[in-house]
Amino acid sequence: MTPPTASPERDLFLDALRLLVIVLVVAQHWSLPVLSFSAASDTLSMGSVLNAEGGFAVTWIVQVMPLIFFVGGAVNVLSRRAAEAKGTTASEWLAKRLRRLAWPVIPLTAAWIPAAYLLSAAGVPEQPLRVGTEAAGIVLWFLAAYVMVVVATPVLARAEDRFGWLVTGALLAGAALVDTARFATGVDAFGYANTAFVWLGLHQLGFRYSAGAIGRRSAAAMALGGFGAAVALAAFGPYSANMTGVFAVEASNAGPPTLVLAGLGAGQIGLAVLLRDRIAGWVGHPVPARVLNWIGPRLMTVYLWHMAPLSLVAGVLVLGLGMHTPAPLSGAWAVWCLVGAALALPLLCTVVGWAVRFEEPPRALRGDPGKVRIVGAAALTGGGLLLLTTGGLGTGPLPLLGALAVGAGMLATLPAVRLPRPAPVG
């Protein structure tokens, strides 16, 4: 297997994985909701296909977020090393990364939040509006978690240089300890510590890949060991069988992340690396390469905005026409999904064509804020994204506070303004 280059050049394998993740995320968000509306009570009921009998099996296929953290780890460490070679400080590098994460969220909130107030004033029932805007905010959990792994990159990159595999092992061992404490005490809140250990552990595997440390033997061991551990823990341990909780009411291994999810992620990464040369070779052909080059710079926009077409189509079909989702996993449900996608896809293309201009932050947002300000910027950005995740993109104080915090975090990445000292008198 050809090892990855230690340069910031594009890796077609990583680009292909990123595209795969976004496509599957959009597909599941568009197909998994089970919707029905009661006009008598103005109530929109939203369940999930995953709650249907056997629905848990679907989650083992569609849960691909571990791959995006792996890709992020490889990209982040290569970017950090390239910046370090140029003399760029860690705080300046982090400022660039945080601006890249925060800036696209500004137009998203500027569109959703006022629209929610306008729809409320126009007489749209409160409960369905809340359901839709809360669903739109769910996608921001990933950016909140990604702020964490980006901030940790400079420190963990140095640890990677010194300790190698021990860093990944320590992070995954931490995940095991957290799960042990959670299930031994029955305090589920303990499990949220694994938001750090699981995602950072998978992110660290991207570091290992970038260093050329995941060869065929390592990849095969990760695939067999990861998938095997995930299946064994889910079958015989105190874990849910669901790997993702998208719109589902049952517990899952994603909220909070568990050691099972880490095992599934390790297996996916191992399998992907085993197929790396084939994947890179296929996307290196002219037509796939052109598609990847065109869609690549738009993937963040697709991810952030893909719930808008779903909300519009669902609003027309379910609230306006009184239709409801057919029985999950049935033939009628498959037709429903295809029709919904056919209606939503042109809308998504239109929205992305407008919003893609916000992928890159303005050139005026640059400079080194220093260590203290960058910590504050990360806290504001991550905290604001969490507020938007939990409060949605609708009416009420949480969405406004979240949007203001993200905006303040972005501004905090700028260098402090130094006022000129007054000239001495006399």
SETORTOR-350265 format. One line per field, with one value per residue: residue number from 1; residue in one letter; x negated, y, z of N, C-alpha, C in turn. Coordinates in steps of 0.1 Angstrom, whole numbers. Atoms other than C-alpha are relative to their C-alpha. Example, Ala and Ser with C-alpha at 12.3 -4.5 7.8 and 13.67 -1.06 7.14 Angstrom:
// residues 2
k [1_2]
r [A_S]
nc1 [-9_9]
nc2 [-12_-11]
nc3 [0_0]
cac1 [-123_-137]
cac2 [-45_-11]
cac3 [78_71]
cc1 [-9_8]
cc2 [12_11]
cc3 [0_8]
// end
This chain:
// residues 426
k [1_2_3_4_5_6_7_8_9_10_11_12_13_14_15_16_17_18_19_20_21_22_23_24_25_26_27_28_29_30_31_32_33_34_35_36_37_38_39_40_41_42_43_44_45_46_47_48_49_50_51_52_53_54_55_56_57_58_59_60_61_62_63_64_65_66_67_68_69_70_71_72_73_74_75_76_77_78_79_80_81_82_83_84_85_86_87_88_89_90_91_92_93_94_95_96_97_98_99_100_101_102_103_104_105_106_107_108_109_110_111_112_113_114_115_116_117_118_119_120_121_122_123_124_125_126_127_128_129_130_131_132_133_134_135_136_137_138_139_140_141_142_143_144_145_146_147_148_149_150_151_152_153_154_155_156_157_158_159_160_161_162_163_164_165_166_167_168_169_170_171_172_173_174_175_176_177_178_179_180_181_182_183_184_185_186_187_188_189_190_191_192_193_194_195_196_197_198_199_200_201_202_203_204_205_206_207_208_209_210_211_212_213_214_215_216_217_218_219_220_221_222_223_224_225_226_227_228_229_230_231_232_233_234_235_236_237_238_239_240_241_242_243_244_245_246_247_248_249_250_251_252_253_254_255_256_257_258_259_260_261_262_263_264_265_266_267_268_269_270_271_272_273_274_275_276_277_278_279_280_281_282_283_284_285_286_287_288_289_290_291_292_293_294_295_296_297_298_299_300_301_302_303_304_305_306_307_308_309_310_311_312_313_314_315_316_317_318_319_320_321_322_323_324_325_326_327_328_329_330_331_332_333_334_335_336_337_338_339_340_341_342_343_344_345_346_347_348_349_350_351_352_353_354_355_356_357_358_359_360_361_362_363_364_365_366_367_368_369_370_371_372_373_374_375_376_377_378_379_380_381_382_383_384_385_386_387_388_389_390_391_392_393_394_395_396_397_398_399_400_401_402_403_404_405_406_407_408_409_410_411_412_413_414_415_416_417_418_419_420_421_422_423_424_425_426]
r [M_T_P_P_T_A_S_P_E_R_D_L_F_L_D_A_L_R_L_L_V_I_V_L_V_V_A_Q_H_W_S_L_P_V_L_S_F_S_A_A_S_D_T_L_S_M_G_S_V_L_N_A_E_G_G_F_A_V_T_W_I_V_Q_V_M_P_L_I_F_F_V_G_G_A_V_N_V_L_S_R_R_A_A_E_A_K_G_T_T_A_S_E_W_L_A_K_R_L_R_R_L_A_W_P_V_I_P_L_T_A_A_W_I_P_A_A_Y_L_L_S_A_A_G_V_P_E_Q_P_L_R_V_G_T_E_A_A_G_I_V_L_W_F_L_A_A_Y_V_M_V_V_V_A_T_P_V_L_A_R_A_E_D_R_F_G_W_L_V_T_G_A_L_L_A_G_A_A_L_V_D_T_A_R_F_A_T_G_V_D_A_F_G_Y_A_N_T_A_F_V_W_L_G_L_H_Q_L_G_F_R_Y_S_A_G_A_I_G_R_R_S_A_A_A_M_A_L_G_G_F_G_A_A_V_A_L_A_A_F_G_P_Y_S_A_N_M_T_G_V_F_A_V_E_A_S_N_A_G_P_P_T_L_V_L_A_G_L_G_A_G_Q_I_G_L_A_V_L_L_R_D_R_I_A_G_W_V_G_H_P_V_P_A_R_V_L_N_W_I_G_P_R_L_M_T_V_Y_L_W_H_M_A_P_L_S_L_V_A_G_V_L_V_L_G_L_G_M_H_T_P_A_P_L_S_G_A_W_A_V_W_C_L_V_G_A_A_L_A_L_P_L_L_C_T_V_V_G_W_A_V_R_F_E_E_P_P_R_A_L_R_G_D_P_G_K_V_R_I_V_G_A_A_A_L_T_G_G_G_L_L_L_L_T_T_G_G_L_G_T_G_P_L_P_L_L_G_A_L_A_V_G_A_G_M_L_A_T_L_P_A_V_R_L_P_R_P_A_P_V_G]
nc1 [-8_8_-3_-4_11_0_-1_-14_-6_-12_0_-13_-6_-7_-11_-11_-6_-8_-12_-8_-7_-10_-11_-8_-7_-12_-10_-7_-8_-12_-8_-3_-12_-13_-8_-14_-5_-14_-5_-9_8_11_12_8_7_12_7_11_0_8_-8_-7_6_11_6_13_10_3_10_14_4_-1_8_13_6_14_9_2_10_12_4_4_13_11_1_4_14_8_-1_8_15_4_0_11_12_1_2_-13_-2_-11_-12_-5_-5_-13_-9_-4_-9_-13_-8_-5_-12_-10_-6_-12_-11_-6_-11_-10_-9_-6_-12_-10_-7_-10_-10_-9_-9_-9_-10_-8_-9_-9_-10_4_-1_13_7_7_11_10_6_8_12_9_6_10_12_7_12_11_8_13_9_4_11_12_8_8_12_9_8_9_9_14_5_0_10_13_0_1_14_8_-5_-6_-12_-4_-10_-13_-3_-4_-13_-10_-1_-9_-14_-5_-2_-12_-11_-1_-6_-14_-9_2_-8_-13_-1_3_7_14_4_3_14_5_0_14_9_-3_3_15_7_-1_8_14_3_4_14_7_-1_8_14_2_1_-10_3_-11_-2_-7_-13_-8_-3_-10_-13_-5_-2_-10_-14_-3_-2_-13_-11_0_-5_-14_-8_2_2_-12_-1_-11_4_0_13_-3_-13_-6_-14_-5_-3_7_14_9_14_5_-4_14_8_5_11_-5_2_15_4_-5_8_13_-2_-2_12_8_-5_3_15_3_-5_4_5_-11_-9_8_2_-12_-3_10_-4_-4_-14_-1_9_-7_-11_6_5_-11_-8_9_-1_-14_-5_-5_-13_-10_-2_-7_-13_-8_-12_-9_-10_-9_-11_-10_-8_-8_-11_-10_-6_-6_-9_-9_-9_-5_5_9_10_-5_6_14_6_-9_1_-6_9_11_-5_-1_14_4_-7_4_13_-1_-5_10_13_1_-1_13_10_-2_4_15_5_1_7_13_8_4_9_13_-2_5_15_2_1_13_9_3_-6_7_-5_-11_-11_-4_-8_-13_-7_-4_-10_-11_-5_-5_-12_-10_-4_-8_-13_-8_-4_-11_-12_-5_2_-13_-3_5_13_12_6_6_13_10_5_9_12_8_5_10_12_7_6_11_12_8_10_-5_3_9_-2_13_2_-1_13_3_-2_12]
nc2 [-12_-12_-8_-14_-10_-8_-14_-5_2_7_15_4_10_-7_-8_9_4_-11_-1_11_-3_-10_6_9_-9_-6_10_4_-11_-2_12_7_-5_6_-12_-1_-13_0_-14_-3_-6_-7_7_8_11_4_12_4_14_8_6_11_13_3_-12_-2_5_-11_-10_5_-3_-14_-8_-1_-12_3_-3_-14_-4_6_-8_-13_2_0_-13_-9_2_-4_-14_-6_1_-9_-14_-1_-1_-14_-9_-4_4_9_-9_-5_11_3_-11_3_11_-4_-9_9_7_-9_-9_5_1_-13_-1_11_-5_-12_4_9_-6_-9_7_6_-10_-4_10_0_-11_3_10_14_5_-1_12_5_-9_3_13_-2_-8_8_10_-7_-2_12_2_-8_7_4_-11_-2_11_-2_-10_6_7_-10_-7_9_5_-3_8_14_3_1_12_10_2_6_12_8_7_-1_-11_6_10_-7_-6_11_5_-10_3_12_-3_-8_9_8_-8_-3_12_4_-9_-3_-14_-1_-12_3_4_-11_-1_7_-9_-3_12_8_-7_-3_12_3_-11_3_10_-8_-4_12_2_-10_4_13_11_10_8_10_8_-8_-3_13_2_-10_4_11_-3_-10_5_11_-6_-7_10_7_-9_-2_12_6_-11_-8_-10_1_5_-11_-7_-15_-3_-10_-1_11_-3_10_-3_5_0_-13_-11_-4_10_11_8_8_-8_-1_13_-1_-10_6_10_-7_-7_11_5_-11_-1_12_-2_-14_-1_1_-12_-11_2_-2_-15_-7_-1_-13_-4_-1_-11_-13_0_-2_-14_-10_2_-1_-13_-3_10_-7_-7_11_6_-9_-5_10_2_-10_6_10_-7_-6_11_6_-10_1_13_5_-10_-6_9_10_13_5_10_14_10_0_11_6_-5_-13_-9_-2_-9_-13_-5_-4_-12_-11_-3_-7_-13_-8_-1_-12_-11_0_-5_-14_-6_1_-10_-14_0_5_-12_-2_11_-6_-12_-12_-2_-9_8_6_-5_9_-6_4_12_-3_-3_12_8_-6_2_14_2_-7_7_13_-2_-4_11_8_-6_1_14_4_-9_0_-12_-6_-11_2_-6_9_-2_-13_0_8_-7_-11_6_4_-12_-5_9_-3_-13_1_5_-11_-6_-11_-13_-7_-15_-7_-7_-14_-7_-6_-15_-8]
nc3 [0_0_-11_3_0_-11_6_-1_13_-1_0_6_-9_-11_7_3_-13_-5_9_-4_-13_2_8_-9_-10_6_4_-12_-5_9_1_-13_-8_1_-3_1_-5_-5_1_-11_-11_6_-5_9_-7_7_-5_8_6_-9_-10_5_-3_9_4_-6_9_9_-6_2_13_2_-10_6_-5_-3_11_2_-10_5_11_-6_-7_10_7_-10_-4_11_1_-11_2_11_-6_-10_8_5_-11_-5_-14_-2_-2_13_7_-6_3_13_0_-7_9_11_-5_-5_10_7_-9_-1_9_-3_-11_4_8_-7_-12_4_7_-10_-5_11_2_-12_1_11_-5_0_-13_-7_-2_12_3_-9_4_12_-3_-8_8_8_-9_-4_8_-6_-10_5_0_-14_-3_8_-6_-10_6_6_-11_-6_10_-2_-12_3_11_-7_-7_10_4_-11_-5_10_-3_-14_-2_4_-10_-13_2_0_-13_-7_3_-8_-14_-1_1_-12_-11_4_-2_-13_-9_6_3_14_3_1_14_8_0_12_12_2_2_12_12_1_3_14_6_-1_10_11_-2_3_15_7_-2_8_-10_1_11_3_-12_-10_5_-2_-15_-4_6_-7_-14_-2_3_-10_-14_0_0_-13_-10_2_-2_-14_-10_-4_10_10_13_10_1_1_-6_9_-1_-8_-14_-8_-2_11_-3_5_-9_3_7_-9_5_12_12_2_7_13_7_2_11_12_4_5_13_10_3_8_14_3_14_9_-1_6_14_7_0_8_14_3_-3_-15_-5_3_-9_-14_0_0_-12_-12_-7_-4_-9_-13_3_1_-13_-9_6_6_-7_4_10_-7_-7_9_6_-10_-3_10_1_-13_-6_10_7_-10_2_-10_5_0_-9_2_7_9_14_0_-7_9_10_-7_-1_13_4_-8_5_13_-3_-8_6_7_-10_-7_10_1_-13_-1_9_-6_-12_1_-1_-14_-4_-5_-7_7_-2_-12_-12_0_-10_-11_-12_-12_-7_-9_8_8_-10_-1_13_1_-9_5_12_-3_-8_8_8_-9_-3_12_1_-10_1_14_8_1_-9_-14_-4_2_13_1_-7_7_12_-4_-5_11_5_-9_1_13_-2_-9_6_6_-10_-8_6_-9_1_-2_-13_2_0_-13_-1_-2]
cac1 [0_-13_-17_-1_-23_-33_-23_8_16_51_55_82_88_97_118_138_144_156_180_193_201_219_240_250_258_281_297_305_317_341_353_354_381_415_440_477_498_530_549_573_545_520_494_467_455_419_405_378_375_349_376_392_386_352_344_313_296_298_277_247_246_255_234_204_195_163_149_153_133_107_105_104_75_54_62_57_23_10_22_7_-27_-28_-18_-44_-71_-63_-66_-28_-20_5_29_29_34_63_78_79_96_122_131_135_160_178_183_207_229_236_257_274_287_294_318_334_341_358_377_390_403_419_436_448_463_479_498_478_486_459_453_446_425_405_400_387_363_349_343_324_301_292_266_245_235_208_193_193_174_151_141_129_107_93_83_67_47_15_11_20_-3_-32_-21_-18_-54_-66_-43_-27_-1_-1_19_47_46_49_78_97_89_104_135_137_133_160_184_175_183_215_230_216_233_263_255_258_244_210_211_209_172_168_177_140_124_143_141_105_95_109_94_61_63_61_28_16_27_9_-23_-20_-16_15_2_22_16_26_56_67_63_83_111_114_108_130_160_156_154_184_206_195_201_235_246_233_227_250_252_279_280_285_254_271_301_313_348_351_365_345_310_281_243_240_257_234_207_196_169_191_191_153_150_173_153_120_134_146_113_94_116_113_75_74_94_75_56_88_108_80_75_112_117_85_102_112_150_150_121_141_171_150_133_166_185_155_156_194_196_198_226_245_241_253_282_296_323_339_353_365_384_400_410_422_442_460_466_474_488_502_516_522_500_479_449_459_450_412_391_421_424_446_420_393_414_421_383_376_403_392_356_366_384_357_326_333_341_308_288_304_297_261_255_263_248_215_201_199_176_145_144_137_100_105_108_71_43_29_52_27_31_55_79_79_91_119_128_129_151_175_177_181_206_226_228_240_268_279_278_300_322_326_327_361_377_367_336_313_310_303_277_261_259_244_219_207_204_185_162_154_146_124_101_89_58_65_66_37_46_17_2_9_-21_-38_-28_-55]
cac2 [0_34_55_90_120_141_173_194_183_168_131_117_89_113_135_104_94_129_129_94_106_137_118_92_119_137_105_94_128_129_93_84_108_93_123_127_158_161_192_189_196_213_187_172_138_129_94_75_45_33_26_1_-36_-45_-8_-10_-30_1_21_-2_9_46_56_69_99_81_84_121_125_102_123_155_141_134_168_187_172_177_213_220_206_226_258_250_246_281_295_299_299_274_303_317_283_277_311_302_269_284_311_284_266_296_318_295_293_330_331_298_314_347_329_303_324_354_330_312_344_354_320_322_356_343_317_286_264_267_230_219_250_241_205_217_243_219_193_219_226_190_191_216_190_179_214_217_184_194_226_204_182_212_229_197_191_211_193_159_163_168_138_118_125_113_84_72_45_50_82_65_36_60_78_46_33_65_57_23_37_63_35_14_43_51_16_8_38_41_78_83_118_103_90_125_125_102_130_138_103_86_114_124_87_83_117_105_75_102_113_77_75_107_93_62_40_22_-4_-34_-55_-27_-19_-56_-58_-26_-39_-73_-61_-31_-47_-78_-57_-36_-67_-84_-54_-47_-83_-92_-58_-32_-13_-4_-21_12_29_63_80_101_112_81_80_49_51_47_44_80_100_99_81_47_22_3_33_36_-1_4_35_16_-12_13_31_-2_-14_20_20_-16_-3_30_23_12_42_67_50_52_89_97_90_121_121_112_136_165_156_155_188_205_191_192_229_228_199_221_241_209_196_228_236_202_203_234_216_188_212_229_196_181_213_211_174_167_200_214_183_161_133_111_88_53_22_23_0_-8_-4_26_41_36_54_82_86_88_113_134_133_143_173_183_178_207_230_219_227_261_269_256_277_308_298_284_320_317_286_308_336_372_381_408_380_372_376_360_366_350_322_338_351_319_300_324_322_284_285_310_292_257_270_288_258_237_262_261_223_220_251_247_275_289_314_319_330_299_303_340_335_307_328_358_335_320_355_367_337_345_381_370_353_387_403_427_463_482_519_543_557_594_617_629_664_690]
cac3 [0_-9_22_23_16_45_26_27_-9_-15_-8_-31_-7_21_-3_-13_23_31_1_12_47_35_10_36_62_39_27_63_74_44_47_84_98_103_101_107_114_135_123_152_177_154_164_143_154_144_149_132_108_133_158_135_140_127_122_144_116_93_118_114_78_80_110_93_114_127_92_91_124_109_78_99_120_89_73_106_115_80_79_114_104_72_91_118_91_79_114_120_157_171_180_145_130_154_146_109_116_140_115_88_111_125_94_75_105_105_73_84_116_99_75_98_130_113_90_121_136_103_100_136_130_98_119_115_145_172_178_142_138_168_156_123_137_163_137_116_146_152_124_144_170_147_144_182_186_158_175_203_181_163_195_207_175_183_217_204_173_197_217_185_176_210_218_186_191_228_224_205_230_260_245_238_272_286_267_283_317_311_300_330_354_335_336_370_386_363_358_321_323_329_293_279_288_258_235_241_243_215_189_198_196_161_152_164_140_113_127_125_89_80_95_73_105_93_69_55_87_110_88_88_126_130_107_124_159_156_140_163_195_184_177_209_231_215_218_253_270_285_252_227_194_176_163_157_172_142_151_173_208_219_233_209_209_195_222_242_222_236_232_207_184_188_178_148_138_141_119_93_92_89_60_43_45_31_1_-1_-34_-51_-39_-48_-82_-90_-80_-99_-132_-151_-146_-108_-103_-119_-98_-66_-75_-80_-50_-26_-18_-13_12_43_27_18_53_70_46_37_64_48_17_39_61_31_14_46_54_21_20_57_70_38_21_52_40_63_61_50_71_76_54_32_-6_-1_22_-4_-30_-5_0_-37_-43_-14_-26_-61_-47_-22_-44_-68_-38_-21_-53_-54_-17_-20_-51_-31_2_-11_-11_27_27_32_57_45_41_68_93_98_122_154_184_209_233_257_231_211_242_246_209_210_241_226_193_207_234_208_186_215_223_186_187_218_212_174_148_157_181_218_237_231_193_196_223_203_172_191_208_175_161_191_189_153_162_191_167_155_171_199_188_203_209_204_235_240_233_265_276_273]
cc1 [-9_3_4_-12_1_0_14_8_13_-3_13_7_8_12_12_7_9_13_10_8_11_12_9_7_12_10_8_8_13_9_4_12_13_10_15_5_15_5_9_-8_-12_-13_-6_-8_-12_-6_-11_2_-8_8_9_-7_-11_-7_-14_-11_-5_-11_-14_-6_-2_-8_-14_-8_-15_-9_-3_-10_-13_-6_-5_-14_-12_-2_-6_-15_-9_0_-8_-15_-5_0_-12_-14_-2_-1_13_2_13_13_5_6_14_10_5_10_13_8_6_13_11_7_12_13_8_12_11_10_7_12_10_7_10_12_10_9_10_11_9_10_10_11_-3_0_-14_-7_-7_-12_-12_-7_-9_-13_-10_-7_-11_-13_-8_-13_-12_-7_-14_-10_-5_-10_-12_-8_-9_-12_-10_-9_-10_-12_-15_-6_-1_-10_-14_-1_-1_-14_-8_5_7_13_5_11_14_5_5_13_11_2_8_14_6_2_12_12_2_6_15_9_-1_9_14_2_-4_-8_-15_-4_-4_-15_-6_2_-15_-8_3_-4_-15_-8_1_-7_-15_-5_-4_-14_-9_-1_-10_-15_-4_-1_10_-2_11_2_7_14_9_3_10_14_6_2_11_14_3_3_14_12_1_6_15_8_0_-2_12_3_12_-5_0_-13_2_15_7_15_6_2_-8_-15_-9_-15_-6_3_2_-7_-5_-11_4_-2_-15_-4_5_-8_-14_1_2_-13_-10_4_-3_-14_-4_5_-5_-5_11_8_-7_-1_13_3_-11_3_7_14_2_-8_7_12_-4_-5_11_8_-8_1_14_5_5_13_11_4_9_14_10_13_11_9_9_11_10_9_9_12_11_7_8_10_10_10_5_-6_-9_-9_6_-8_-15_-5_9_-3_5_-10_-12_4_1_-14_-5_7_-5_-14_0_5_-10_-13_-1_0_-14_-11_1_-5_-16_-7_-1_-9_-15_-10_-5_-9_-13_3_-6_-15_-3_-1_-13_-8_-1_6_-8_6_13_13_5_8_14_9_5_12_13_6_6_13_12_6_8_14_9_4_11_12_6_-3_13_1_-5_-14_-12_-5_-7_-13_-10_-6_-10_-13_-10_-6_-11_-13_-8_-8_-12_-12_-9_-10_6_-5_-8_2_-14_-1_0_-14_-2_2_-13_-12]
cc2 [12_9_14_9_8_15_3_-2_-9_-15_-4_-10_7_8_-9_-4_12_1_-12_3_10_-5_-9_8_6_-10_-5_10_2_-12_-6_6_-7_11_-3_13_-1_15_4_6_8_-6_-9_-10_-4_-12_-3_-14_-9_-7_-12_-13_-3_13_2_-5_11_9_-5_4_16_8_0_12_-3_3_14_6_-5_9_14_-1_0_14_10_-1_4_15_7_-1_9_14_2_2_14_10_6_-5_-9_9_6_-11_-3_11_-2_-11_3_9_-8_-8_9_8_-6_-1_13_2_-10_5_13_-3_-7_8_11_-7_-7_10_5_-11_-1_11_-2_-10_-14_-6_-1_-14_-6_9_-3_-13_2_8_-7_-10_7_3_-12_-2_7_-7_-3_12_3_-10_3_12_-6_-7_9_6_-10_-4_4_-8_-14_-3_-1_-14_-12_-2_-8_-14_-9_-7_1_11_-5_-10_7_6_-10_-7_9_-2_-12_3_9_-9_-8_8_3_-11_-5_8_3_15_2_13_-2_-3_12_4_-6_8_4_-13_-7_8_4_-13_-3_11_-3_-11_7_4_-12_-3_10_-3_-12_-12_-10_-7_-11_-9_8_3_-13_-2_10_-5_-12_2_10_-5_-11_5_7_-10_-7_8_3_-12_-5_11_8_11_-2_-7_10_8_15_2_11_0_-11_3_-10_5_-5_2_13_11_-5_-11_-11_-7_-8_9_2_-13_0_10_-6_-10_7_6_-11_-5_10_0_-12_3_13_1_-1_12_11_-2_3_15_7_0_13_4_0_11_14_1_4_14_10_0_3_13_4_-10_6_7_-10_-5_10_3_-11_-2_11_-5_-10_6_5_-11_-6_9_-1_-13_-4_10_5_-10_-11_-14_-5_-11_-14_-9_-1_-13_-8_5_14_10_3_10_14_7_5_12_12_5_8_14_9_3_13_13_1_6_15_7_0_10_14_0_-4_12_2_-12_6_13_12_1_10_-7_-8_6_-10_6_-3_-11_2_2_-12_-10_5_-1_-14_-2_6_-7_-14_1_4_-11_-10_5_-1_-15_-4_9_1_14_8_12_-4_5_-9_2_14_1_-8_7_11_-6_-4_13_7_-8_3_13_-1_-6_11_5_11_13_8_15_7_7_15_6_6_15_7_-7]
cc3 [0_12_-4_1_13_-4_1_-14_2_-1_-5_8_11_-6_-3_12_5_-8_4_12_-2_-7_9_11_-5_-3_13_6_-8_1_13_8_-4_4_-2_7_4_-1_12_12_-4_5_-11_7_-9_7_-9_-6_9_11_-5_3_-10_-5_5_-10_-10_6_-1_-14_-1_10_-5_5_5_-11_-2_11_-4_-11_6_7_-10_-6_10_3_-12_-2_11_-2_-11_5_9_-8_-6_11_5_14_1_1_-13_-9_5_-4_-15_-1_6_-9_-11_5_4_-11_-7_8_1_-10_3_11_-4_-10_8_11_-4_-7_10_7_-10_-1_12_-1_-11_4_-1_14_7_1_-12_-4_8_-4_-12_3_9_-8_-9_8_3_-8_6_11_-5_0_14_4_-8_5_11_-6_-6_10_6_-10_3_12_-4_-12_7_7_-10_-4_11_3_-10_4_14_2_-3_11_13_-2_0_13_9_-3_7_14_2_-1_12_11_-3_3_14_10_-4_-3_-14_-3_0_-14_-9_0_-12_-12_-3_-4_-13_-13_-1_-3_-15_-8_0_-10_-13_0_-3_-15_-7_2_-7_9_-2_-14_-2_13_10_-4_2_15_5_-5_8_15_3_-2_10_14_0_1_13_11_-1_4_14_11_3_-10_-9_-12_-11_0_-2_4_-8_1_8_14_9_2_-11_5_-4_10_15_-7_10_-7_-12_-12_-4_-8_-15_-9_-4_-12_-14_-6_-6_-14_-11_-5_-9_-15_-6_-15_-10_-1_-7_-15_-7_-1_-7_-15_-3_5_15_5_-2_10_14_1_1_13_13_8_5_11_13_-2_-1_13_8_-5_-4_7_-5_-11_6_7_-9_-6_10_4_-10_0_13_6_-10_-6_9_-3_12_-5_0_10_-3_-6_-9_-14_-1_6_-10_-11_6_1_-13_-5_8_-4_-13_1_7_-7_-8_10_7_-9_-1_12_0_-10_5_12_0_2_15_5_6_7_-7_3_12_13_0_11_12_13_13_7_8_-8_-8_9_1_-13_-2_10_-5_-12_3_9_-8_-9_8_3_-13_-2_9_-2_-14_-6_-1_10_14_2_-4_-15_-2_7_-7_-12_4_5_-11_-7_8_0_-12_2_10_-6_-6_11_8_-6_11_-3_2_13_-3_1_14_-1_2_-6]
// end
